[in-house]
C-alpha cells in the first residue's frame, strides 16, 4: 500500500476512535464491531480479488458504519463522518461519490424519522448532502481524469524509452566490433596501409565515433526520462577518468591535427559521482570542442577545486559563439557554428541532465573569435 493510502487509513481510524470517545460509555458495545470492520476494510483493500475496486468497497463499508453509528449513537455524528465520506468519494471515483451523497442523505432522513425533532430540517439536510455529493463527484472526476492522463503519458514515455534503449543497444553492439577491427587496421596488424587507405579508415573511424556517441546519448536520455534509471554514485578519481577519456579520444583529435592537454593538481579529493556518466559528459564536451576547433587547434581539459565542489573545464580556441547561439546551446536538436552539421544537438542536453542529476551545474564562457569554455561542477567527498 502506498503512503497516501496509508495516511487515509490512519485518518479514518482516528476519526472513528474520536467519535467513539465522544460518545463515552454508550459506544462501548460498538468498539469490537468497529475494530472488526476496520480490519475487514483493510483486508478488502489488500486482497487481490477485491483490491482493484478496494476504494469503492472501503467507501461502502464507511457508509454502512456511518449509518449504524449515527442511527444508534448520536445523529450529530453524521457531520463528522461526512469528512470520511467525502474523502472516500474522491478516492473511489465520481460514481461512488454520487452514491455516497445519496446514501448520506437517506441516512439523515432515517435519523430524522427515527429520532424525531428534525423533521423541519430533513429537506435542507438532504439538499446539503446532494450538493456535497455533486462537489465531491466533480473533484473525483477531475482526479480520475488527471490520473488517466498521467498514466497515458507515463506509458508513452516508457514505450519511447524502451524503443530508444533497444535501438541504442542494437546499434552499439556492431559499432563495438567495428571499432575493434578499425584499431587493428590502424595498428597495421593485417599489413601496411597506404596513405589513401589510412584516410579512408580515419573517415570511417570518425563517423563510427559519432554514431556510437549518439547511441549512448539516446540510451542515457531514455533511461533518465523513464524514471527507472538510478545511477549509483561512488568515490571517483576525476584525474583517472580524464586520463582514460583523453587517451580514448586522442586518435580522433590527432586525425583532425589538433592537440589536447590536461591540467590538474597532484592532490584532489574524490568526487561523488557515477564514473560512467562522468565519462560520457567528458566525451560529449571534448567532441564538441573538437568539432568547433580548426586544424592545429588546442583543447585543454583541466580540474580545479573550491570549498564546495570540483570544477572541470573543457576549453577550445575555436571561433566561439555569439549571443544567439548561446541561447540555443541546451535545447534538443539545436546545433551552432560552422561545423554544426556534424553534431546531433543532444550532446550538451545530456551533459546538462547528467551534471544536474549529480547536484552540479554547467556554465559556458564564450565570445566570437575567442574560443569557448564549458565548465561543470561535481560535489566531492569532504571526509
C-alpha positions in Angstrom: 0.0 0.0 0.0 1.4 3.4 -0.9 2.0 6.3 1.5 -1.2 8.2 0.5 -3.5 5.2 1.2 -1.7 4.5 4.5 -2.4 8.1 5.6 -6.0 7.8 4.6 -6.4 4.6 6.6 -4.8 6.2 9.7 -7.0 9.3 9.4 -10.1 7.1 9.0 -9.2 5.1 12.2 -8.6 8.3 14.2 -12.0 9.8 13.2 -13.8 6.6 14.2 -11.9 6.4 17.5 -12.6 10.1 18.2 -16.3 9.6 17.6 -16.4 6.7 20.0 -14.6 8.6 22.7 -17.1 11.5 22.3 -20.0 9.1 22.9 -18.5 7.7 26.0 -19.9 4.5 27.6 -22.7 4.3 25.0 -20.1 3.4 22.4 -18.5 0.6 24.3 -20.6 -2.2 22.6 -19.7 -0.8 19.2 -15.9 -0.8 19.7 -15.4 -4.5 18.8 -17.7 -4.2 15.8 -15.8 -1.1 14.7 -12.4 -2.8 15.1 -13.5 -5.8 13.1 -15.0 -3.5 10.4 -11.7 -1.6 10.0 -9.7 -4.8 9.8 -12.2 -6.2 7.2 -11.9 -2.9 5.3 -8.1 -3.1 5.1 -8.3 -6.8 4.1 -10.7 -5.9 1.3 -8.3 -3.3 0.0 -5.3 -5.6 0.0 -7.0 -8.9 -1.1 -6.1 -9.5 -4.8 -9.7 -10.3 -5.8 -11.1 -7.0 -4.4 -8.0 -4.7 -4.5 -8.8 -3.4 -7.9 -12.0 -1.8 -6.5 -10.7 -1.5 -3.0 -11.5 2.2 -2.7 -15.2 1.6 -3.7 -15.6 -1.2 -1.2 -14.0 1.0 1.5 -16.4 3.8 0.7 -19.4 1.4 1.0 -18.2 0.0 4.3 -17.7 3.5 5.7 -21.2 4.4 4.7 -22.6 1.4 6.5 -20.6 2.2 9.6 -21.7 5.8 9.4 -25.3 4.8 9.2 -25.0 2.4 12.1 -23.2 4.8 14.4 -25.4 7.8 13.6 -28.6 5.9 13.9 -27.8 4.3 17.3 -25.4 6.7 19.0 -25.7 10.3 18.0 -27.3 12.0 14.9 -24.7 14.7 15.1 -22.0 12.2 14.1 -23.2 12.3 10.5 -21.4 15.6 10.1 -18.2 14.2 11.4 -18.4 11.2 9.2 -19.2 13.4 6.3 -15.4 14.1 6.1 -14.8 10.3 5.7 -17.5 10.0 3.0 -16.1 13.0 1.0 -12.5 11.6 1.1 -13.8 8.1 0.1 -15.8 9.6 -2.7 -12.8 11.4 -4.2 -10.6 8.3 -3.9 -13.2 5.8 -5.3 -14.4 7.8 -8.3 -17.3 10.1 -9.2 -19.9 7.4 -9.5 -19.2 6.2 -5.9 -19.2 9.9 -4.8 -22.8 10.4 -6.1 -23.9 7.1 -4.5 -22.3 8.2 -1.2 -24.1 11.5 -1.3 -27.5 9.9 -1.9 -26.7 7.3 0.8 -25.8 10.1 3.3 -29.0 11.9 2.5 -31.0 8.8 3.1 -29.2 8.2 6.4 -30.1 11.7 7.6 -33.7 11.2 6.6 -33.8 7.9 8.6 -32.2 9.7 11.6 -34.9 12.4 11.5 -37.6 9.8 11.1 -36.3 7.6 14.0 -35.3 10.3 16.4 -38.0 12.9 15.6 -37.4 16.6 16.1 -35.5 17.1 12.8 -38.5 16.8 10.5 -38.3 20.5 9.5 -34.6 20.2 8.6 -34.8 17.0 6.7 -35.2 18.6 3.3 -32.4 21.1 3.9 -30.0 18.4 5.1 -30.8 16.1 2.2 -30.2 19.0 -0.2 -26.9 19.7 1.6 -25.8 16.1 1.1 -26.8 16.2 -2.5 -24.8 19.4 -3.1 -21.8 17.9 -1.3 -22.1 14.8 -3.4 -22.1 16.9 -6.5 -18.9 18.8 -5.4 -17.2 15.5 -4.4 -18.2 13.9 -7.7 -16.7 16.8 -9.6 -13.4 16.6 -7.6 -13.4 12.8 -8.1 -14.0 13.2 -11.9 -11.1 15.7 -12.1 -8.8 13.5 -10.1 -9.7 10.5 -12.3 -9.1 12.4 -15.5 -5.7 13.6 -14.2 -4.8 10.1 -13.1 -5.8 8.7 -16.5 -3.9 11.4 -18.4 -0.8 10.8 -16.2 -1.0 7.1 -16.8 -1.2 7.6 -20.6 1.8 10.0 -20.5 3.8 7.6 -18.4 3.0 4.8 -20.8 4.0 6.9 -23.8 7.3 7.9 -22.2 8.0 4.3 -21.2 7.3 3.0 -24.7 9.5 5.6 -26.2 12.3 4.9 -23.7 12.1 1.2 -24.4 12.3 1.7 -28.1 15.3 4.1 -27.8 17.0 1.7 -25.4 16.5 -1.2 -27.7 17.7 0.8 -30.7 20.8 2.1 -28.9 21.7 -1.3 -27.6 21.3 -2.9 -31.0 23.4 -0.1 -32.6 26.2 -0.2 -30.1 27.0 -3.9 -30.4 28.1 -3.8 -34.1 29.8 -0.5 -33.5 32.0 -2.1 -30.9 33.0 -4.8 -33.3 33.7 -2.2 -36.0 35.9 -0.1 -33.6 38.0 -3.2 -32.6 38.5 -4.0 -36.3 39.5 -0.4 -37.1 42.0 -0.3 -34.3 43.6 -3.5 -35.6 43.8 -2.0 -39.1 45.4 1.2 -37.7 48.0 -0.8 -35.9 48.7 -2.4 -39.3 48.2 -5.9 -37.9 46.8 -7.0 -41.2 49.6 -5.4 -43.2 50.9 -1.9 -44.0 48.5 0.8 -45.1 48.8 3.3 -47.9 48.0 7.0 -47.2 44.8 6.7 -49.1 43.7 3.7 -47.1 44.6 5.4 -43.9 42.5 8.4 -44.9 39.5 6.2 -45.6 39.9 4.4 -42.3 40.1 7.8 -40.5 36.8 8.8 -42.1 35.2 5.5 -41.0 36.5 5.9 -37.5 35.2 9.5 -37.1 31.7 8.5 -38.3 31.7 5.4 -36.1 32.6 7.6 -33.1 29.8 9.9 -33.9 27.2 7.1 -34.2 28.5 5.4 -31.0 28.2 8.7 -29.1 24.7 9.3 -30.5 23.6 5.8 -29.4 25.0 6.3 -25.9 23.3 9.7 -25.6 19.9 8.3 -26.7 20.3 5.4 -24.3 21.2 7.7 -21.4 18.4 10.1 -22.2 15.8 7.3 -22.4 16.9 5.9 -19.1 16.8 9.3 -17.4 13.4 10.2 -18.8 11.8 6.8 -18.0 12.3 7.4 -14.3 13.6 3.8 -13.8 17.3 4.6 -14.3 19.0 5.0 -10.9 22.7 5.8 -11.4 24.9 4.9 -8.4 27.4 7.4 -7.1 30.7 6.3 -5.6 34.0 7.9 -4.8 35.6 8.7 -8.2 39.1 9.9 -9.0 38.4 12.5 -11.7 42.0 12.6 -12.8 41.9 9.0 -13.8 38.6 9.4 -15.6 40.0 12.4 -17.5 43.2 10.5 -18.5 41.2 7.5 -19.8 38.8 9.7 -21.8 41.7 11.7 -23.3 43.5 8.6 -24.3 40.4 7.2 -25.9 39.8 10.5 -27.8 43.4 11.1 -28.8 43.1 9.2 -32.1 40.1 11.3 -33.1 41.9 14.5 -32.0 45.1 13.6 -33.9 43.1 12.8 -37.1 42.0 16.4 -37.1 45.6 17.6 -36.5 44.6 19.0 -33.1 46.2 18.9 -29.7 44.7 18.1 -26.3 46.3 18.8 -23.0 45.3 18.2 -19.4 46.0 20.2 -16.2 45.1 19.2 -12.7 46.7 19.4 -9.2 48.6 16.4 -7.8 46.2 16.1 -4.9 42.4 16.2 -5.4 39.5 14.9 -3.2 37.4 12.1 -4.7 34.2 13.2 -6.4 30.8 11.6 -5.6 29.6 10.6 -9.0 28.8 7.8 -11.4 32.0 7.2 -13.3 30.3 6.0 -16.5 28.1 9.2 -16.7 31.0 11.5 -15.9 32.9 9.8 -18.7 30.0 10.4 -21.1 30.0 14.1 -20.1 33.7 14.5 -20.9 33.4 12.6 -24.2 30.5 14.9 -25.3 32.3 18.1 -24.3 35.6 17.0 -25.9 33.9 16.0 -29.1 32.0 19.3 -29.1 35.3 21.2 -28.6 37.0 19.2 -31.4 34.2 19.9 -33.9 34.5 23.7 -33.3 38.3 23.9 -33.3 40.1 24.3 -36.5 43.1 22.1 -37.6 46.1 22.7 -35.5 43.9 24.0 -32.6 44.3 23.3 -28.9 41.9 21.7 -26.5 42.5 22.0 -22.8 40.9 19.8 -20.1 41.5 20.9 -16.5 40.3 20.2 -13.0 40.2 22.7 -10.1 38.7 22.7 -6.6 36.9 25.2 -4.4 35.3 24.9 -1.0 32.1 23.4 -2.3 32.8 21.3 -5.4 35.3 20.1 -8.1 35.3 22.2 -11.3 36.1 20.6 -14.6 36.6 22.7 -17.7 37.0 21.9 -21.4 38.3 24.8 -23.4 38.9 25.2 -27.1 40.5 28.0 -29.2 37.9 27.9 -31.9 35.6 30.6 -33.4 33.4 30.9 -30.3 29.7 31.7 -30.3 27.5 34.7 -30.4 24.6 35.5 -28.1 22.0 33.9 -30.3 23.9 30.6 -30.5 24.4 30.6 -26.7 20.7 30.8 -26.2 20.2 27.6 -28.2 23.0 25.6 -26.5 21.0 23.4 -24.2 18.0 22.9 -26.5 17.4 19.5 -28.1 18.5 19.0 -31.7 19.9 22.5 -31.8 23.4 23.0 -33.2 25.5 26.0 -33.8 28.7 27.0 -35.5 30.3 26.3 -38.8 30.6 22.5 -38.1 27.1 22.2 -36.7 26.2 19.6 -39.3 28.5 17.1 -37.5 26.5 17.3 -34.3 23.2 15.9 -33.3 22.1 18.6 -30.8 21.8 16.1 -28.0 25.3 16.1 -26.5 25.0 19.3 -24.4 21.4 18.4 -23.4 22.7 15.1 -22.0 25.6 16.9 -20.3 23.3 19.2 -18.5 20.9 16.4 -17.4 23.8 14.3 -16.0 25.5 17.1 -14.2 22.3 18.4 -12.7 21.4 14.9 -11.6 24.6 14.8 -9.6 23.7 18.1 -8.0 26.2 20.2 -10.1 25.8 23.0 -12.6 27.0 23.7 -16.2 28.5 27.0 -17.2 29.7 28.3 -20.6 32.1 31.2 -21.3 32.4 32.1 -25.0 32.5 35.0 -27.4 33.0 35.3 -31.1 36.7 34.8 -32.1 37.9 33.9 -28.6 37.0 30.2 -28.2 34.7 28.5 -25.8 35.0 27.1 -22.3 32.5 24.7 -20.8 32.6 24.2 -17.0 30.7 21.7 -14.8 30.8 21.1 -11.1 30.6 17.9 -9.1 30.3 17.5 -5.3 33.3 15.9 -3.6 33.6 13.7 -0.5 34.5 16.2 2.2 35.5 13.5 4.6 
